[in-house]
Amino acid sequence: MSDEDISFLGASSGAEDGEMDWEEVDISPAEPVSVNLAPGPVISNKTIEITLPSEKSKGKEKAGPPRVKVMSQAERVARLNSHKIHTVALLASTAIRNRWANDKLLHARLMSLTPLALQHGFSMIHKKLQPDASKRGRLFEAAMSRLCEWWYESFDVYPDAGIKSRTYDQVAAGALDGEEGEVVRSEKSLMKHALQRSGSRDISAQLFTALCRSLGIPARLVFSVQSVPWQASVGKPKPKPKKSTPSTPVLGDDSDMEEVPIPGPSKPKAQPAVKLRKRKPPEIRPPLAGWPPVFWTEVFSRPDGRWIPVDPVRNLVNKKRLFEPPKNDPNNRMTYVVAFEEDGYVRDVTRRYARASTKLLRGGRAHKEWWDNVLAPLTRPYRLNRDDVEDDELQYQTVIEGMPTSVAAFKDHPLYVLERHLRRDEVIHPRTEVGRFRGDPVFSRSAVISLKTAENWMRQGRTLVEGAQPLKRVPMRAVTINRRREVEAAAAEGEETLQGLYSYAQTKVYVPPPIVDGKVPKNDFGNLDLYVPSMLPAGAVHIPHKGTAKIARQLGFDFAEAVTGFEFKKRRATPIVTGVVVATENEEALLEAYWASVADSEEKERAKRRERVLKRWSRLVHGLRIRERLQKEYATTSNGVAVDVEVCHLH
């Protein structure tokens, strides 16, 4: 045995000891470890290579695909609040710009710059000169095209100025620190840009809106609100799927199997004959018509009775499909599109310009209720004729979008619905299919009706018609402790507690029994259910004053406490009692006694308050007298120095 060989001998070589016989193994630092698995002498020179993975490789093997970072609740709230605040701030800024566009001096300046031929082109469009409305509409559009072309040629646009969209991460990282925004402080700043005939794209659209208003054309300033998006995926490229690498074949499920290299001819990778260039990042190219604007103008065509979009920056008239920015535009994202009219009121016109308006309205925006509350004070309180026509046009735009192309898009869709997306209290009736999507029937959203239990219908003053059968049965919700006990008792017996749901068509107005001989009908608890005014019995009156039950009891009138609702607290339903219900003939006497008791209680409260005030004044006067006496007796010391004595009294 050589010096490089190391022999490991067993402690006992006897077979009866049951010990394993150790063999000689050659260990070489430069060569892979070779182990002879045969119990006898070596038969061949073939070896098996054992590869032990390191800690780093173990971690890599265990690591799966990259985990997507989930947005926390705090970050989501912060993003939503930033989105909402920024949206309101931009709306307020645009409202001020819209008011400046009504300045009379600005109108005069713009009129002085406009050629007379363009001004006369609109004044010649009159019903007396051209009775045909369709021809007047074509003349108006042609005159607007000439005016837009003149503005496009005479106004110099700064390419990089104006409002731009930025993501939440860009703003948080300070991407806006080096940018200088366009500052417009008053109407005089707009006049300066009008005289210089230069400014940003936003200024150009605002001045063109003012020009149209100076010509007597109803014009709206349209703004695509570029607020900070709240979604984390906005502005980030989609991750590319990784190429699958061929894995080493594994025999069996044993994790302790050794890796056995499979011998085979290994060919070196051929080098390319031509040296390939590195692929450059895709260049962001603008559309053929140019990048869509953030501000533009809508003019109202009186002959056609519709709003026509006008883009003075790109010289486009009535091309509404060219205002939605492409997906590769990093500076413009269409989420809210609002139109400011001359009187300051606002209309949401997003559906006119967005191709997939349904997906857009449900995707990038904040909560629908919040957006409705923001627009509520800015919406005209009365309706105009053109508002109804515009609503029909916007609704038609939603209809012609067609059926969604994904299951997720069907959820909360305004026109179509899948049965899998129905809520617990919804049902489709009648079941008329309007199409199929991946084998599932598609129904119209108008066929979805809401259902309620008989108890909930009663709280709305309606009762089931005779013979009504539930349209749907759902498991009972254990809202209160009593209901929970019922559900648990049924579950212990192996039964499921179901409750029926009914539609509005299966109910009728609840008519309570009338009052007979001054007797008020009561329920099992001695009260009267009065959830809505229609549940008041005939010949009865509801007195919703607190304390009337005690007075009615003293007067000997028959009454019932009115239960107007329930308050759910700590898994208990507590009835809300609001006054009493008495017969009509007892109303006057009960009210007289009630107001007399109220006056008496107020008089007692005044007497108590007067007594408290007198006690406080007497305590103050008594303390002042004690202070005066102490001043006289102990005001001077032996040295003749005057000392001011303070009397502390209890309040």
C-alpha positions as CSV (number, residue, x, y, z in Angstrom):
1,M,0.0,0.0,0.0
2,S,1.4,3.4,-1.0
3,D,1.7,6.5,1.0
4,E,-1.2,8.1,-0.9
5,D,-3.6,5.3,0.0
6,I,-5.4,5.3,3.3
7,S,-6.9,2.2,4.7
8,F,-10.0,2.2,6.9
9,L,-10.2,-1.1,8.8
10,G,-13.2,-2.3,10.7
11,A,-13.1,-2.7,14.4
12,S,-14.0,-6.4,14.1
13,S,-13.9,-8.6,11.0
14,G,-16.1,-11.4,12.4
15,A,-19.3,-12.0,10.6
16,E,-21.1,-12.7,13.8
17,D,-20.5,-9.2,15.0
18,G,-22.7,-7.8,12.2
19,E,-20.3,-5.0,11.4
20,M,-19.7,-3.6,7.9
21,D,-16.4,-4.5,6.2
22,W,-14.6,-1.4,5.0
23,E,-12.6,-1.3,1.8
24,E,-9.7,0.7,0.6
25,V,-10.7,3.9,-1.2
26,D,-8.3,6.2,-3.1
27,I,-8.8,9.9,-2.3
28,S,-7.2,12.4,-4.7
29,P,-7.6,16.1,-4.2
30,A,-7.4,16.9,-7.9
31,E,-9.6,14.1,-9.2
32,P,-13.3,13.5,-8.6
33,V,-14.1,11.1,-5.8
34,S,-14.4,7.5,-7.2
35,V,-16.2,4.8,-5.2
36,N,-16.1,1.2,-6.1
37,L,-19.5,-0.2,-5.3
38,A,-18.6,-3.9,-6.0
39,P,-17.9,-5.9,-2.8
40,G,-15.1,-7.9,-4.4
41,P,-12.1,-6.8,-6.4
42,V,-12.3,-4.1,-9.0
43,I,-13.6,-5.6,-12.3
44,S,-13.4,-2.5,-14.5
45,N,-12.0,1.0,-14.5
46,K,-15.4,2.7,-14.9
47,T,-16.3,5.0,-12.0
48,I,-19.3,6.9,-10.8
49,E,-19.0,10.6,-10.2
50,I,-20.7,12.0,-7.1
51,T,-21.5,15.8,-7.1
52,L,-22.4,17.4,-3.8
53,P,-24.3,20.7,-4.3
54,S,-23.2,23.7,-2.4
55,E,-25.4,25.8,-0.1
56,K,-25.7,28.5,-2.8
57,S,-26.8,26.0,-5.4
58,K,-29.3,24.5,-2.9
59,G,-30.8,27.9,-2.4
60,K,-31.1,28.4,-6.2
61,E,-32.8,25.1,-6.7
62,K,-35.3,25.8,-4.0
63,A,-36.0,29.2,-5.3
64,G,-38.9,29.2,-7.7
65,P,-40.0,31.8,-10.2
66,P,-39.5,35.5,-9.1
67,R,-42.2,36.5,-6.7
68,V,-44.3,39.5,-7.6
69,K,-44.2,42.2,-5.1
70,V,-47.7,42.7,-3.6
71,M,-48.9,46.1,-2.8
72,S,-49.5,46.6,0.9
73,Q,-52.7,48.2,2.2
74,A,-50.9,51.3,3.4
75,E,-49.2,51.8,0.1
76,R,-52.5,51.3,-1.7
77,V,-54.3,53.9,0.4
78,A,-51.4,56.3,-0.1
79,R,-51.5,55.8,-3.9
80,L,-55.3,56.2,-4.0
81,N,-55.2,59.4,-1.9
82,S,-52.4,60.9,-4.1
83,H,-54.4,60.1,-7.2
84,K,-57.6,61.7,-5.8
85,I,-55.9,64.8,-4.5
86,H,-54.0,65.3,-7.8
87,T,-57.2,64.8,-9.8
88,V,-59.1,67.4,-7.8
89,A,-56.2,69.9,-8.0
90,L,-56.0,69.5,-11.8
91,L,-59.7,70.0,-12.1
92,A,-59.6,73.2,-10.0
93,S,-56.7,74.5,-12.1
94,T,-58.6,73.8,-15.4
95,A,-61.7,75.5,-14.0
96,I,-59.7,78.7,-13.4
97,R,-58.2,78.5,-17.0
98,N,-61.8,78.0,-18.3
99,R,-62.9,81.1,-16.5
100,W,-60.0,83.1,-17.9
101,A,-61.1,82.0,-21.4
102,N,-64.3,84.1,-20.9
103,D,-62.5,87.4,-20.4
104,K,-63.9,90.1,-22.7
105,L,-60.6,91.9,-23.2
106,L,-59.0,88.6,-24.2
107,H,-61.9,88.0,-26.7
108,A,-61.3,91.5,-28.2
109,R,-57.6,90.8,-28.6
110,L,-58.2,87.5,-30.3
111,M,-60.9,89.0,-32.6
112,S,-58.4,91.7,-33.7
113,L,-55.9,89.0,-34.7
114,T,-58.5,86.9,-36.7
115,P,-58.9,87.7,-40.4
116,L,-62.3,89.1,-41.3
117,A,-62.9,86.5,-44.0
118,L,-62.8,83.7,-41.3
119,Q,-65.2,85.7,-39.1
120,H,-67.7,86.3,-41.9
121,G,-67.5,82.6,-42.8
122,F,-69.5,81.8,-39.6
123,S,-71.9,84.8,-39.8
124,M,-73.0,83.7,-43.3
125,I,-74.3,80.3,-41.9
126,H,-77.9,81.3,-41.2
127,K,-81.2,79.5,-41.5
128,K,-82.6,82.2,-43.8
129,L,-79.7,82.0,-46.2
130,Q,-79.5,78.2,-46.1
131,P,-82.7,76.4,-45.1
132,D,-81.2,72.9,-45.3
133,A,-79.9,71.9,-41.9
134,S,-77.5,69.2,-43.3
135,K,-75.9,71.7,-45.7
136,R,-75.6,74.3,-42.9
137,G,-73.8,71.6,-40.8
138,R,-71.3,71.0,-43.6
139,L,-70.7,74.7,-44.0
140,F,-70.1,75.1,-40.3
141,E,-67.6,72.2,-40.3
142,A,-65.8,73.7,-43.4
143,A,-65.6,77.1,-41.7
144,M,-64.2,75.5,-38.5
145,S,-61.6,73.7,-40.6
146,R,-60.4,76.9,-42.2
147,L,-60.2,78.6,-38.8
148,C,-58.3,75.7,-37.3
149,E,-55.9,75.7,-40.2
150,W,-55.2,79.4,-39.8
151,W,-54.5,78.9,-36.1
152,Y,-52.3,75.9,-36.8
153,E,-50.1,78.0,-39.2
154,S,-50.0,81.2,-37.2
155,F,-49.4,79.8,-33.6
156,D,-45.9,78.6,-32.7
157,V,-46.1,75.6,-30.3
158,Y,-43.4,74.9,-27.8
159,P,-42.8,71.1,-28.1
160,D,-41.7,70.2,-24.6
161,A,-44.0,72.4,-22.5
162,G,-47.3,71.6,-21.0
163,I,-48.8,69.1,-18.6
164,K,-47.4,65.6,-18.7
165,S,-48.3,62.3,-17.0
166,R,-45.9,60.9,-14.4
167,T,-46.2,57.6,-12.5
168,Y,-46.3,57.4,-8.7
169,D,-42.8,55.9,-8.5
170,Q,-41.4,58.7,-10.7
171,V,-42.9,61.4,-8.5
172,A,-41.7,59.6,-5.3
173,A,-38.2,59.4,-6.8
174,G,-38.1,63.1,-7.4
175,A,-38.3,62.9,-11.2
176,L,-40.1,66.3,-11.3
177,D,-37.5,68.3,-9.4
178,G,-35.6,69.4,-12.5
179,E,-38.7,70.2,-14.6
180,E,-40.0,73.7,-14.9
181,G,-43.7,73.9,-15.6
182,E,-45.5,76.5,-17.6
183,V,-46.7,79.3,-15.3
184,V,-49.9,81.3,-16.3
185,R,-50.8,83.6,-13.4
186,S,-53.8,85.5,-14.9
187,E,-55.7,86.5,-18.0
188,K,-52.9,88.9,-18.9
189,S,-50.5,86.0,-19.3
190,L,-52.9,84.4,-21.8
191,M,-53.1,87.8,-23.6
192,K,-49.4,87.9,-23.8
193,H,-49.2,84.5,-25.4
194,A,-52.0,85.5,-27.8
195,L,-50.1,88.6,-28.9
196,Q,-46.8,86.7,-29.3
197,R,-48.7,83.8,-31.0
198,S,-46.6,81.3,-29.2
199,G,-46.9,78.9,-26.2
200,S,-47.4,75.3,-25.3
201,R,-49.9,72.9,-26.7
202,D,-52.1,73.5,-23.7
203,I,-52.0,77.3,-24.1
204,S,-52.8,76.9,-27.8
205,A,-56.0,74.9,-27.1
206,Q,-57.1,77.3,-24.3
207,L,-56.6,80.3,-26.6
208,F,-58.4,78.6,-29.4
209,T,-61.4,77.9,-27.1
210,A,-61.5,81.6,-26.1
211,L,-61.4,82.5,-29.8
212,C,-64.4,80.3,-30.6
213,R,-66.3,81.8,-27.8
214,S,-65.5,85.3,-29.0
215,L,-67.0,84.4,-32.4
216,G,-70.3,83.4,-30.7
217,I,-69.7,79.7,-31.1
218,P,-70.6,77.5,-28.1
219,A,-67.2,76.0,-27.2
220,R,-66.0,73.7,-24.4
221,L,-62.5,73.3,-23.0
222,V,-61.8,69.6,-22.9
223,F,-59.1,68.3,-20.5
224,S,-57.7,64.8,-20.3
225,V,-56.8,64.7,-16.6
226,Q,-53.2,63.6,-16.2
227,S,-53.3,62.6,-12.5
228,V,-50.8,60.3,-10.9
229,P,-52.0,56.7,-11.6
230,W,-52.5,54.7,-8.4
231,Q,-51.8,51.2,-10.0
232,A,-48.3,49.9,-9.4
233,S,-48.2,48.3,-12.9
234,V,-48.7,51.6,-14.8
235,G,-45.5,52.7,-16.6
236,K,-43.7,49.4,-16.1
237,P,-42.9,47.0,-18.9
238,K,-44.6,43.6,-18.8
239,P,-42.2,40.8,-17.7
240,K,-41.1,38.6,-20.5
241,P,-41.6,34.8,-20.0
242,K,-38.3,33.1,-19.3
243,K,-37.1,30.3,-21.7
244,S,-37.4,26.9,-20.2
245,T,-34.1,25.1,-19.7
246,P,-33.8,21.3,-20.3
247,S,-33.7,19.6,-16.9
248,T,-31.6,16.6,-16.0
249,P,-33.7,13.4,-16.2
250,V,-34.5,12.0,-12.8
251,L,-35.2,8.3,-12.2
252,G,-37.8,7.7,-9.6
253,D,-38.8,9.9,-6.8
254,D,-35.8,9.4,-4.5
255,S,-34.1,12.7,-3.8
256,D,-30.8,11.0,-2.8
257,M,-30.1,9.7,-6.3
258,E,-26.7,10.5,-7.7
259,E,-26.2,12.4,-10.9
260,V,-24.8,10.1,-13.6
261,P,-23.2,11.8,-16.6
262,I,-24.3,10.2,-19.9
263,P,-21.4,9.8,-22.2
264,G,-21.8,11.2,-25.7
265,P,-20.0,13.1,-28.4
266,S,-19.7,16.8,-27.3
267,K,-19.4,19.2,-30.2
268,P,-18.2,22.8,-29.6
269,K,-20.7,25.5,-30.3
270,A,-20.1,27.0,-33.7
271,Q,-19.2,30.7,-33.8
272,P,-21.4,32.9,-36.1
273,A,-19.7,33.8,-39.3
274,V,-21.1,37.4,-39.1
275,K,-20.7,39.4,-35.9
276,L,-24.3,40.4,-34.9
277,R,-25.0,43.8,-33.5
278,K,-26.7,44.2,-30.1
279,R,-30.4,44.8,-30.4
280,K,-31.3,48.4,-29.6
281,P,-34.3,49.3,-27.5
282,P,-37.4,49.9,-29.5
283,E,-37.8,53.5,-30.6
284,I,-40.9,55.3,-29.4
285,R,-42.4,56.7,-32.6
286,P,-45.4,59.1,-32.6
287,P,-48.6,58.2,-34.5
288,L,-49.0,59.5,-38.0
289,A,-51.2,62.3,-36.8
290,G,-48.8,63.3,-34.0
291,W,-49.0,62.8,-30.3
292,P,-52.6,63.4,-28.9
293,P,-53.0,66.5,-26.8
294,V,-54.0,67.0,-23.2
295,F,-56.2,70.0,-23.9
296,W,-58.5,70.5,-27.0
297,T,-61.7,72.2,-27.9
298,E,-65.3,71.0,-28.6
299,V,-67.6,73.3,-30.6
300,F,-71.3,72.8,-30.8
301,S,-72.8,72.6,-34.3
302,R,-76.3,74.0,-34.1
303,P,-77.4,72.6,-37.4
304,D,-76.4,69.1,-36.5
305,G,-77.1,69.4,-32.8
306,R,-73.8,67.7,-31.7
307,W,-70.4,68.5,-30.3
308,I,-67.4,68.4,-32.7
309,P,-63.9,67.9,-31.3
310,V,-61.2,70.3,-32.7
311,D,-57.5,70.0,-32.1
312,P,-55.8,73.3,-33.2
313,V,-52.3,71.8,-32.5
314,R,-52.5,69.0,-35.0
315,N,-55.2,70.7,-37.3
316,L,-57.8,68.1,-36.8
317,V,-61.6,68.6,-36.9
318,N,-64.2,66.0,-36.1
319,K,-61.6,63.2,-35.7
320,K,-62.6,61.9,-32.3
321,R,-60.8,58.5,-32.7
322,L,-57.4,60.3,-32.9
323,F,-57.5,61.8,-29.4
324,E,-56.8,58.6,-27.4
325,P,-53.1,58.3,-26.8
326,P,-51.3,55.1,-27.7
327,K,-50.0,52.7,-25.1
328,N,-46.4,53.7,-25.8
329,D,-47.0,57.4,-25.0
330,P,-45.2,58.0,-21.7
331,N,-46.5,61.5,-21.3
332,N,-50.2,61.1,-21.8
333,R,-52.7,58.6,-20.3
334,M,-56.4,58.8,-20.8
335,T,-58.3,58.2,-17.6
336,Y,-60.7,61.1,-17.1
337,V,-61.8,63.4,-19.9
338,V,-64.0,66.3,-18.8
339,A,-65.4,69.2,-20.8
340,F,-65.7,72.6,-19.2
341,E,-68.5,74.8,-20.7
342,E,-68.7,78.6,-20.7
343,D,-70.8,78.7,-17.6
344,G,-68.3,76.6,-15.6
345,Y,-70.3,73.4,-15.6
346,V,-68.6,70.1,-16.4
347,R,-69.5,67.0,-18.4
348,D,-67.6,63.6,-18.4
349,V,-67.0,62.8,-22.1
350,T,-64.5,60.0,-21.7
351,R,-66.7,57.5,-23.6
352,R,-66.6,59.7,-26.7
353,Y,-62.8,59.4,-27.1
354,A,-61.9,56.0,-25.5
355,R,-62.2,53.0,-27.8
356,A,-62.6,50.6,-24.9
357,S,-64.4,53.0,-22.6
358,T,-66.0,50.3,-20.4
359,K,-62.6,48.8,-19.5
360,L,-61.1,52.3,-19.0
361,L,-64.0,53.4,-16.7
362,R,-63.5,50.3,-14.5
363,G,-59.7,50.1,-14.6
364,G,-57.6,53.2,-14.1
365,R,-60.1,55.3,-12.2
366,A,-60.7,55.5,-8.5
367,H,-64.0,54.5,-6.9
368,K,-67.0,55.4,-9.0
369,E,-68.9,56.8,-6.0
370,W,-65.9,59.1,-5.3
371,W,-65.8,60.4,-8.9
372,D,-69.6,61.0,-8.9
373,N,-69.2,63.0,-5.7
374,V,-66.4,65.1,-7.3
375,L,-68.5,65.9,-10.4
376,A,-71.7,66.5,-8.4
377,P,-71.1,70.2,-7.5
378,L,-69.7,70.9,-11.0
379,T,-72.7,69.4,-12.9
380,R,-75.5,71.7,-14.2
381,P,-78.5,71.4,-11.9
382,Y,-80.9,71.4,-14.8
383,R,-81.0,69.6,-18.1
384,L,-80.6,71.1,-21.5
385,N,-81.9,69.6,-24.8
386,R,-78.3,69.1,-26.0
387,D,-77.5,67.2,-22.8
388,D,-80.0,64.5,-23.6
389,V,-78.8,64.2,-27.1
390,E,-75.2,63.9,-25.9
391,D,-76.2,61.2,-23.4
392,D,-77.8,59.2,-26.1
393,E,-74.6,59.5,-28.2
394,L,-72.3,58.4,-25.4
395,Q,-74.6,55.5,-24.6
396,Y,-74.5,54.5,-28.2
397,Q,-70.7,54.5,-28.1
398,T,-70.8,52.0,-25.2
399,V,-73.2,49.8,-27.2
400,I,-71.1,49.6,-30.3
401,E,-68.0,48.5,-28.4
402,G,-69.2,44.9,-28.7
403,M,-68.9,41.9,-26.4
404,P,-65.8,41.7,-24.1
405,T,-63.0,39.3,-25.0
406,S,-62.1,38.1,-21.5
407,V,-63.9,36.6,-18.6
408,A,-62.6,39.4,-16.3
409,A,-64.0,42.1,-18.6
410,F,-67.6,40.6,-18.2
411,K,-67.5,41.4,-14.5
412,D,-69.5,44.6,-13.7
413,H,-69.9,45.2,-17.5
414,P,-72.8,47.6,-18.1
415,L,-74.3,45.6,-21.0
416,Y,-73.3,42.0,-20.7
417,V,-73.1,39.5,-17.8
418,L,-72.1,35.9,-17.2
419,E,-74.1,33.8,-14.8
420,R,-70.9,33.1,-12.8
421,H,-70.6,36.8,-11.9
422,L,-74.0,37.1,-10.4
423,R,-74.2,38.2,-6.8
424,R,-75.9,36.3,-4.0
425,D,-79.1,38.4,-4.3
426,E,-79.3,38.5,-8.1
427,V,-80.9,36.3,-10.7
428,I,-81.4,36.5,-14.5
429,H,-85.0,36.7,-15.6
430,P,-86.0,36.1,-18.3
431,R,-83.1,33.9,-19.4
432,T,-82.8,35.2,-22.9
433,E,-79.3,34.5,-24.3
434,V,-77.7,37.3,-26.4
435,G,-74.6,35.2,-27.2
436,R,-72.0,32.7,-26.0
437,F,-68.5,33.1,-24.7
438,R,-66.3,30.0,-24.4
439,G,-69.4,27.9,-24.2
440,D,-71.0,29.9,-21.4
441,P,-74.3,31.7,-22.1
442,V,-74.1,35.6,-22.2
443,F,-77.1,37.5,-20.9
444,S,-78.0,41.2,-21.1
445,R,-77.3,43.2,-18.0
446,S,-80.9,44.6,-18.1
447,A,-82.2,41.0,-17.5
448,V,-80.5,40.9,-14.0
449,I,-82.9,41.7,-11.2
450,S,-82.2,42.1,-7.5
451,L,-83.9,39.9,-5.0
452,K,-84.6,40.3,-1.3
453,T,-86.0,38.1,1.5
454,A,-89.6,38.5,2.6
455,E,-88.4,40.2,5.8
456,N,-86.4,42.8,3.9
457,W,-89.3,43.5,1.5
458,M,-91.4,44.1,4.6
459,R,-88.9,46.7,5.8
460,Q,-89.6,48.5,2.5
461,G,-93.4,48.4,3.1
462,R,-94.1,45.5,0.7
463,T,-95.4,42.0,1.3
464,L,-95.4,38.9,-0.9
465,V,-98.3,38.2,-3.2
466,E,-100.3,35.1,-2.6
467,G,-98.7,32.0,-4.0
468,A,-95.3,33.6,-4.6
469,Q,-92.5,31.1,-5.0
470,P,-88.9,32.1,-4.3
471,L,-86.8,32.6,-7.5
472,K,-83.6,31.6,-5.6
473,R,-82.7,29.9,-2.4
474,V,-79.5,30.8,-0.6
475,P,-77.9,29.8,2.7
476,M,-79.1,31.9,5.6
477,R,-76.7,34.5,7.0
478,A,-76.2,34.3,10.7
479,V,-76.2,38.1,11.4
480,T,-77.6,37.9,14.9
481,I,-77.0,35.5,17.8
482,N,-80.5,33.9,17.4
483,R,-80.0,33.3,13.7
484,R,-76.6,31.8,14.4
485,R,-78.1,29.4,16.9
486,E,-80.8,28.3,14.3
487,V,-78.1,27.7,11.7
488,E,-75.9,25.7,14.2
489,A,-78.9,23.6,15.3
490,A,-79.8,22.8,11.7
491,A,-76.2,22.0,10.9
492,A,-76.0,19.6,13.9
493,E,-79.0,17.7,12.5
494,G,-77.3,17.6,9.1
495,E,-79.6,20.1,7.4
496,E,-78.8,23.3,5.6
497,T,-80.8,26.4,6.5
498,L,-81.9,28.1,3.3
499,Q,-84.0,31.2,2.8
500,G,-86.0,32.2,-0.2
501,L,-85.4,35.4,-2.3
502,Y,-88.1,37.2,-4.1
503,S,-88.2,39.9,-6.8
504,Y,-90.1,43.2,-6.8
505,A,-92.7,41.8,-9.1
506,Q,-93.6,39.2,-6.5
507,T,-94.6,41.8,-3.9
508,K,-97.3,44.3,-3.3
509,V,-97.8,47.3,-1.0
510,Y,-98.4,46.2,2.5
511,V,-101.8,47.3,3.8
512,P,-102.0,47.1,7.7
513,P,-105.3,46.4,9.4
514,P,-107.3,49.6,10.3
515,I,-108.1,51.0,13.7
516,V,-111.4,49.9,15.1
517,D,-112.9,51.6,18.2
518,G,-109.7,53.4,18.9
519,K,-107.7,50.1,19.2
520,V,-104.3,50.2,17.5
521,P,-103.2,46.9,15.9
522,K,-100.0,45.5,17.3
523,N,-97.5,42.8,16.4
524,D,-96.4,39.9,18.6
525,F,-94.1,42.2,20.6
526,G,-96.8,44.8,21.4
527,N,-95.3,47.4,18.9
528,L,-96.3,48.6,15.4
529,D,-94.0,48.2,12.4
530,L,-93.7,51.6,10.7
531,Y,-90.7,51.3,8.4
532,V,-92.2,53.5,5.7
533,P,-95.2,56.0,5.9
534,S,-97.4,53.6,3.9
535,M,-97.4,51.1,6.8
536,L,-99.5,53.5,9.0
537,P,-103.0,52.0,9.6
538,A,-106.0,53.8,8.4
539,G,-107.5,56.1,11.1
540,A,-104.2,56.3,12.9
541,V,-101.6,59.1,13.3
542,H,-97.9,58.9,14.1
543,I,-96.5,61.2,16.8
544,P,-92.7,61.0,16.6
545,H,-91.9,62.7,19.9
546,K,-90.0,61.2,22.7
547,G,-91.9,60.6,25.9
548,T,-95.3,60.4,24.3
549,A,-95.8,56.8,25.4
550,K,-95.7,57.8,29.0
551,I,-98.3,60.6,28.5
552,A,-100.6,58.3,26.4
553,R,-100.4,55.8,29.2
554,Q,-101.4,58.4,31.8
555,L,-104.3,59.6,29.7
556,G,-105.5,56.1,29.2
557,F,-105.3,56.1,25.3
558,D,-104.6,52.9,23.4
559,F,-101.3,53.3,21.6
560,A,-98.4,51.3,20.1
561,E,-94.8,52.3,20.0
562,A,-93.6,52.8,16.4
563,V,-90.7,50.7,15.3
564,T,-89.0,52.5,12.4
565,G,-85.9,50.3,12.0
566,F,-83.3,48.2,13.7
567,E,-79.8,48.9,15.0
568,F,-77.4,46.0,14.7
569,K,-74.8,46.0,17.5
570,K,-72.8,43.2,19.1
571,R,-74.7,40.7,17.0
572,R,-78.0,41.8,18.3
573,A,-80.9,43.5,16.5
574,T,-82.2,46.4,18.7
575,P,-85.5,48.0,17.5
576,I,-85.4,51.8,16.9
577,V,-88.6,53.2,18.6
578,T,-89.7,56.6,17.3
579,G,-92.8,58.0,19.1
580,V,-96.2,56.3,19.3
581,V,-99.2,55.6,17.0
582,V,-102.6,56.5,18.3
583,A,-106.1,56.9,16.9
584,T,-106.8,60.2,15.0
585,E,-109.4,61.3,17.6
586,N,-106.8,61.2,20.4
587,E,-104.1,63.2,18.6
588,E,-105.1,66.6,19.7
589,A,-105.5,65.7,23.4
590,L,-102.2,63.8,23.4
591,L,-100.3,66.7,21.7
592,E,-101.7,69.2,24.2
593,A,-100.6,67.1,27.1
594,Y,-97.2,66.5,25.5
595,W,-96.5,70.2,25.0
596,A,-97.7,71.0,28.5
597,S,-95.3,68.4,29.9
598,V,-92.5,69.9,27.7
599,A,-93.2,73.4,29.0
600,D,-93.3,72.1,32.6
601,S,-90.0,70.2,32.2
602,E,-88.4,73.3,30.7
603,E,-89.7,75.4,33.6
604,K,-88.2,72.9,36.1
605,E,-84.9,73.0,34.2
606,R,-84.9,76.8,34.4
607,A,-85.6,76.7,38.1
608,K,-82.7,74.3,38.7
609,R,-80.4,76.4,36.6
610,R,-81.4,79.5,38.5
611,E,-80.8,77.8,41.8
612,R,-77.3,76.7,40.7
613,V,-76.5,80.3,39.6
614,L,-77.7,81.7,42.9
615,K,-75.6,79.2,44.9
616,R,-72.5,80.2,42.9
617,W,-73.1,83.9,43.4
618,S,-73.7,83.4,47.2
619,R,-70.5,81.4,47.4
620,L,-68.6,84.2,45.6
621,V,-70.1,87.0,47.9
622,H,-69.4,84.9,51.0
623,G,-65.8,84.5,49.9
624,L,-65.4,88.2,49.2
625,R,-66.7,89.0,52.7
626,I,-64.2,86.6,54.3
627,R,-61.4,88.2,52.3
628,E,-62.4,91.7,53.4
629,R,-62.4,90.7,57.1
630,L,-59.0,89.0,56.8
631,Q,-57.6,92.1,55.1
632,K,-58.8,94.3,58.0
633,E,-57.5,92.0,60.7
634,Y,-54.2,90.7,59.2
635,A,-53.4,93.2,56.4
636,T,-50.2,94.6,58.3
637,T,-47.4,92.7,60.0
638,S,-45.3,93.7,62.9
639,N,-42.9,95.5,60.5
640,G,-45.8,97.6,59.1
641,V,-45.7,95.9,55.6
642,A,-49.0,95.4,54.0
643,V,-49.8,91.8,53.0
644,D,-52.5,90.8,50.5
645,V,-54.5,87.9,51.7
646,E,-56.1,85.6,49.1
647,V,-59.1,83.5,50.0
648,C,-59.4,80.1,48.3
649,H,-62.9,78.8,48.2
650,L,-64.3,75.7,46.7
651,H,-66.3,76.1,43.5
